[in-house]
Amino acid sequence: MNLREAADRVSKPVWIGLGFALLGGVAYLDYITGLELSFSLFYLIPISLLTWTVRERFGLVIAFLSAGIWLTVDVWSGNRYSSVLPYIWNTIVRLGFFMLPVFMIRLNRAMEHEKTLARTDFLTGALNARFFHEMAQMEINRSFRYKRHFTLAFIDVDNFKNINDTFGHTEGDTVLRTIATKIKSHLRKTDIVARVGGDEFVVLLPETDAQTAPIAISNMQRALLKEMAENGWAVTFSIGVLTLTAPRLSVDEMLGRADQLMYVVKNGGKNNIHHASYPEETIAIKLDL
C-alpha cells in the first residue's frame, strides 16, 4: 500500500480536523514565542497536509488563513511599523510563501496525470500498447535472467462488431470498459492488462507456468462470459495463451505467437482457449463453455 492509498483510507473530516489542530498549534507557538523566533516554516505543514489529503482549493484557503493568522500574531505580539503598508506587504509575501506547497503539489499531480495518460488506454483504463511493450520487455529480460515462467494471453472479443452495429458505438465503448474492468478485478495486482487493438486485449501473468496458466485464463474467461450474459451482450472470447520460459523472443514475436494461437480458436469456432508453451511443444486446451 502506497501513501496515497493509505491517506484515502482516512476520511476527509479527520484530515481536516488534524490540519486545523496543527495550524492552531503552530499559531499558538508563534504567538507565545513573540518576535524573537520565526515559525513561518511550520505553517507549511498543515497547508501541505490539507492540500494533499483534501484538495488543492482547500489548501489555498488554508494558505490565506495562515497569512491572516501570521498577521494577527504580528499585531498581538506588539510588532509595530511606521505605517499600514508594511503589514500589507509582509502579508502578501507570506501568502506567496504559503501558496508554494499548494502549487508544487498541484504541479506534481498534473505531471502524474500526464504520465498516467501516456501509459493507459483512454477508453478502458487498461495499459496502452506502447507501455505494454515496455513492461513485456522487462518481463522477458527477467525471465531470461532467472529462468522464470510467465504467461501471455491474447484476447479477442468475438462478434464485437455486432454490438456496435446493433446498439451503437457508445454501447460498444461500455462493453470494452466492462471487459477491461472485469479482467483487472479477476486477476492479481501483479498481472498486467493492456488494450492493443479495437477489441483486443492482452494479459501478462508473471510467475505463471504451463500448469497454472490454463486454469487462471479459463476462470477469467468464465467470469467474462457471465458478465456479458448478465448485461445482455452477445459476445464471447477467443483466447490464445502462451507460456514462456527464458524466451529468446522480442515482444512483437511473442505477441505474434499468442495472436496465432488466438486465431486457431477463431478458425475453430471461436469462444475457446488454445495454449502453447515456448520453447516446448504446443499444447491444445479445449474447454467446454
LUMLOLUM-836831 format. One line per field, with one value per residue (C-alpha): x, y, z; residue in one letter; residue number from 1. Coordinates in pm, 1 decimal. Layout:
N
px	c(X_...)
py	c(Y_...)
pz	c(Z_...)
res	c(A_...)
n	c(NUM_...)
//
This chain:
289
px	c(0.0_143.0_98.6_-183.4_-384.4_-314.4_-433.0_-752.6_-839.4_-876.6_-1188.1_-1150.7_-1311.6_-1036.7_-766.4_-935.6_-954.4_-589.8_-488.2_-667.6_-525.1_-174.1_-245.1_-373.7_-69.7_172.0_-17.9_-7.2_366.9_422.8_233.6_392.0_745.8_688.2_912.7_1234.4_1159.0_1000.5_760.9_688.7_826.4_595.7_282.4_367.3_295.0_-85.4_-106.0_74.8_-117.3_-460.2_-367.1_-250.5_-525.7_-829.1_-787.0_-583.4_-855.6_-882.7_-507.7_-535.3_-796.8_-561.4_-277.0_-488.8_-593.9_-231.6_-128.5_-411.0_-309.2_51.9_-63.1_-275.5_12.3_237.1_-3.3_-75.2_296.1_349.3_529.3_478.8_560.7_570.1_251.6_-1.7_186.5_447.8_165.3_7.9_338.1_452.6_115.0_128.0_483.3_387.0_82.0_300.8_532.6_241.3_97.4_417.2_333.4_-15.2_124.7_400.7_150.7_-77.4_211.4_314.6_-38.4_-62.7_262.6_141.8_-184.5_3.8_223.8_-85.7_-243.6_74.9_60.7_-309.8_-578.5_-810.7_-1126.7_-1080.3_-816.6_-604.7_-244.9_-189.8_11.8_322.2_360.2_271.2_569.8_795.4_652.2_662.6_1027.0_1112.4_939.0_1123.0_1454.1_1369.7_1259.2_1572.9_1798.2_1631.6_1474.4_1127.8_794.3_544.3_232.3_83.7_-284.7_-412.7_-788.3_-1016.0_-1380.6_-1593.7_-1882.2_-1799.6_-1888.9_-2248.7_-2265.5_-2161.7_-2394.0_-2692.9_-2658.4_-2415.4_-2056.7_-2145.0_-2271.4_-1965.9_-1740.6_-1929.5_-1870.4_-1494.7_-1471.6_-1662.2_-1432.5_-1119.7_-1259.3_-1364.8_-1026.9_-840.5_-1071.9_-1034.8_-655.2_-374.1_-239.3_92.4_-71.0_-70.4_-374.9_-348.9_-566.9_-370.6_-644.0_-1004.4_-1144.3_-821.3_-663.4_-350.6_-282.5_66.5_89.1_429.3_535.9_268.3_366.2_203.9_2.6_-136.9_-197.8_-488.5_-672.7_-627.8_-727.7_-1022.0_-1156.5_-1113.6_-1297.6_-1586.2_-1616.9_-1617.9_-1883.6_-2102.2_-2066.4_-2154.9_-2460.4_-2585.1_-2567.3_-2729.7_-2421.8_-2388.3_-2009.3_-1763.9_-1385.4_-1124.5_-800.9_-451.9_-229.9_148.4_360.0_727.9_1048.1_1366.8_1245.4_1479.9_1197.1_1117.3_790.5_647.3_745.2_586.5_266.4_266.1_280.8_-0.9_-202.3_-159.7_-284.6_-588.0_-661.3_-653.4_-954.7_-1115.2_-1083.2_-1212.1_-1543.3_-1448.6_-1512.8_-1233.7_-874.9_-565.8_-248.8_112.0_447.3_768.2_1018.5_830.8_580.0_234.8_-44.7_-405.0_-656.8_-1024.1_-1276.6_-1648.7_-1800.5)
py	c(0.0_339.9_670.6_780.7_465.4_496.4_858.7_764.8_517.6_808.0_1022.7_1385.4_1525.3_1352.6_1508.5_1848.4_1822.7_1720.2_2001.3_2269.4_2129.7_2157.5_2507.6_2611.5_2461.5_2645.5_2973.7_2933.9_2861.9_3155.6_3383.6_3277.9_3297.1_3655.9_3831.4_3652.7_3322.5_3275.0_2984.3_3061.8_2730.2_2529.4_2681.5_2482.6_2154.1_2192.7_2364.2_2078.3_1813.9_1951.8_2020.2_1663.0_1481.8_1700.0_1913.2_2198.8_2461.0_2379.5_2418.0_2767.5_2857.7_2738.5_2939.5_3257.8_3169.7_3113.0_3450.2_3612.2_3429.3_3538.0_3899.8_3871.5_3720.9_4001.3_4263.5_4089.2_4032.7_4407.8_4438.3_4797.5_4952.5_5312.5_5267.3_5008.7_4938.1_4706.7_4494.8_4462.6_4393.2_4132.3_3958.2_3935.7_3798.6_3543.1_3443.5_3379.5_3170.7_2969.9_2905.7_2737.8_2386.3_2412.2_2486.3_2225.7_1952.3_2063.9_2051.3_1707.6_1573.5_1722.8_1551.5_1220.7_1257.5_1318.0_1018.4_804.2_925.3_836.9_481.8_396.5_349.0_649.9_442.6_140.4_246.2_-57.8_-6.0_104.1_-95.8_123.1_91.3_-277.9_-329.0_-175.8_-391.6_-706.4_-647.1_-614.0_-946.3_-1113.1_-987.6_-1104.9_-1446.9_-1489.9_-1395.5_-1600.1_-1876.2_-1795.2_-1875.2_-1616.8_-1633.1_-1409.1_-1428.4_-1265.9_-1200.0_-1118.2_-1022.1_-1235.5_-1066.7_-725.1_-557.4_-671.2_-469.8_-150.4_-218.9_-304.3_-75.5_192.0_278.7_422.9_83.0_-75.2_150.5_43.5_-321.0_-262.1_-74.5_-351.1_-616.7_-432.7_-377.5_-741.5_-870.6_-649.3_-739.8_-1111.0_-1121.3_-1044.4_-695.6_-806.1_-909.6_-664.9_-589.0_-386.0_-297.3_-348.2_-310.5_-210.7_-519.1_-695.2_-721.9_-887.4_-1013.1_-1079.1_-1311.5_-1313.4_-1629.7_-1838.2_-2175.0_-2408.0_-2588.8_-2277.8_-2062.1_-2255.6_-2264.1_-1892.0_-1791.2_-2032.7_-1888.2_-1537.4_-1629.6_-1780.3_-1463.7_-1253.4_-1468.4_-1445.4_-1066.1_-1039.9_-1261.4_-1062.8_-743.3_-896.8_-860.1_-1145.1_-1156.8_-1433.2_-1457.0_-1631.9_-1654.3_-1758.9_-1838.6_-1866.6_-1972.4_-1882.0_-1965.3_-1769.3_-1674.5_-1553.7_-1355.9_-991.1_-853.0_-840.3_-1201.2_-1307.2_-1118.9_-1268.2_-1622.2_-1554.2_-1392.4_-1703.9_-1918.8_-1692.9_-1739.0_-2115.8_-2062.7_-1818.9_-2064.3_-2349.4_-2190.5_-1911.7_-1886.9_-2112.3_-2117.9_-2251.5_-2286.2_-2343.5_-2334.0_-2180.4_-2330.8_-2655.6_-2830.4_-2689.4_-2794.6_-2754.2_-2692.6_-2740.3_-2630.6_-2695.9_-2348.4)
pz	c(0.0_-100.3_84.2_-144.8_-73.7_299.1_300.4_115.9_392.6_635.7_593.3_486.9_806.1_1007.2_791.0_814.7_1193.5_1213.6_978.3_1177.6_1501.9_1358.4_1230.6_1572.9_1742.0_1513.6_1560.4_1940.7_1943.4_1709.2_1946.6_2276.0_2136.2_2025.2_1776.3_1868.0_1692.2_1349.7_1289.3_923.0_800.7_1026.5_872.6_561.6_745.5_779.9_439.7_266.6_461.8_376.0_14.7_-32.0_158.5_78.4_-234.4_-378.3_-335.1_31.9_58.5_-89.9_171.5_448.1_291.5_307.3_661.2_765.1_624.0_820.3_1137.9_1094.7_1052.4_1366.1_1563.6_1440.7_1569.9_1901.4_1962.2_1963.5_1631.3_1512.2_1175.9_1057.4_852.8_742.3_417.3_576.7_722.1_378.8_203.9_457.3_445.4_65.8_75.1_340.6_139.6_-163.9_52.6_192.1_-153.4_-276.3_-145.8_-297.6_-642.4_-606.0_-514.1_-795.6_-1044.4_-920.0_-962.7_-1310.3_-1405.9_-1260.2_-1453.7_-1778.9_-1706.6_-1648.8_-1973.1_-2159.8_-2024.3_-2033.6_-2292.9_-2269.9_-2313.2_-2089.4_-1836.7_-1926.0_-2030.7_-2388.5_-2640.4_-2612.5_-2237.2_-2251.0_-2480.3_-2215.8_-1937.3_-2150.4_-2241.2_-1872.9_-1804.2_-2093.1_-1956.1_-1604.8_-1727.6_-1937.1_-1646.1_-1371.9_-1586.9_-1452.7_-1621.0_-1733.4_-1948.2_-2216.5_-2311.1_-2630.7_-2604.7_-2895.6_-2838.3_-3069.3_-3255.4_-3111.4_-3440.8_-3391.8_-3068.8_-3248.0_-3541.5_-3323.2_-3020.6_-3138.5_-3054.9_-2714.6_-2604.9_-2762.6_-2555.9_-2244.5_-2333.8_-2372.2_-2043.0_-1867.3_-2014.3_-1903.6_-1554.0_-1520.9_-1635.8_-1387.5_-1099.1_-1164.3_-1184.0_-941.0_-884.9_-1030.9_-1359.2_-1649.7_-1865.1_-2185.8_-2481.5_-2802.4_-3062.9_-3112.3_-2940.7_-2849.7_-2506.8_-2376.1_-2025.8_-1893.7_-1593.1_-1420.8_-1235.1_-1411.8_-1558.8_-1811.5_-1544.3_-1376.9_-1683.6_-1843.0_-1511.0_-1446.8_-1800.3_-1804.0_-1479.1_-1617.6_-1937.8_-1745.3_-1536.4_-1854.4_-2021.2_-1711.6_-1706.0_-2075.8_-2034.1_-1736.0_-1942.0_-2248.8_-2468.3_-2718.3_-2729.0_-2644.2_-2617.4_-2829.4_-2633.9_-2730.8_-2433.6_-2449.9_-2152.6_-2183.3_-2001.1_-2072.3_-2420.0_-2691.0_-2846.8_-2895.7_-2764.2_-3117.4_-3180.9_-2853.4_-2934.5_-3282.9_-3145.3_-2898.6_-3178.8_-3392.8_-3106.3_-3077.0_-3449.0_-3401.9_-3177.5_-3424.0_-3709.2_-3494.1_-3399.4_-3153.6_-2778.7_-2658.7_-2537.2_-2714.5_-2511.3_-2605.9_-2431.3_-2555.7_-2620.9_-2551.8_-2774.4_-2844.6_-2609.4_-2717.5_-2441.1_-2526.1_-2270.2_-2254.7_-2208.7)
res	c(M_N_L_R_E_A_A_D_R_V_S_K_P_V_W_I_G_L_G_F_A_L_L_G_G_V_A_Y_L_D_Y_I_T_G_L_E_L_S_F_S_L_F_Y_L_I_P_I_S_L_L_T_W_T_V_R_E_R_F_G_L_V_I_A_F_L_S_A_G_I_W_L_T_V_D_V_W_S_G_N_R_Y_S_S_V_L_P_Y_I_W_N_T_I_V_R_L_G_F_F_M_L_P_V_F_M_I_R_L_N_R_A_M_E_H_E_K_T_L_A_R_T_D_F_L_T_G_A_L_N_A_R_F_F_H_E_M_A_Q_M_E_I_N_R_S_F_R_Y_K_R_H_F_T_L_A_F_I_D_V_D_N_F_K_N_I_N_D_T_F_G_H_T_E_G_D_T_V_L_R_T_I_A_T_K_I_K_S_H_L_R_K_T_D_I_V_A_R_V_G_G_D_E_F_V_V_L_L_P_E_T_D_A_Q_T_A_P_I_A_I_S_N_M_Q_R_A_L_L_K_E_M_A_E_N_G_W_A_V_T_F_S_I_G_V_L_T_L_T_A_P_R_L_S_V_D_E_M_L_G_R_A_D_Q_L_M_Y_V_V_K_N_G_G_K_N_N_I_H_H_A_S_Y_P_E_E_T_I_A_I_K_L_D_L)
n	c(1_2_3_4_5_6_7_8_9_10_11_12_13_14_15_16_17_18_19_20_21_22_23_24_25_26_27_28_29_30_31_32_33_34_35_36_37_38_39_40_41_42_43_44_45_46_47_48_49_50_51_52_53_54_55_56_57_58_59_60_61_62_63_64_65_66_67_68_69_70_71_72_73_74_75_76_77_78_79_80_81_82_83_84_85_86_87_88_89_90_91_92_93_94_95_96_97_98_99_100_101_102_103_104_105_106_107_108_109_110_111_112_113_114_115_116_117_118_119_120_121_122_123_124_125_126_127_128_129_130_131_132_133_134_135_136_137_138_139_140_141_142_143_144_145_146_147_148_149_150_151_152_153_154_155_156_157_158_159_160_161_162_163_164_165_166_167_168_169_170_171_172_173_174_175_176_177_178_179_180_181_182_183_184_185_186_187_188_189_190_191_192_193_194_195_196_197_198_199_200_201_202_203_204_205_206_207_208_209_210_211_212_213_214_215_216_217_218_219_220_221_222_223_224_225_226_227_228_229_230_231_232_233_234_235_236_237_238_239_240_241_242_243_244_245_246_247_248_249_250_251_252_253_254_255_256_257_258_259_260_261_262_263_264_265_266_267_268_269_270_271_272_273_274_275_276_277_278_279_280_281_282_283_284_285_286_287_288_289)
//
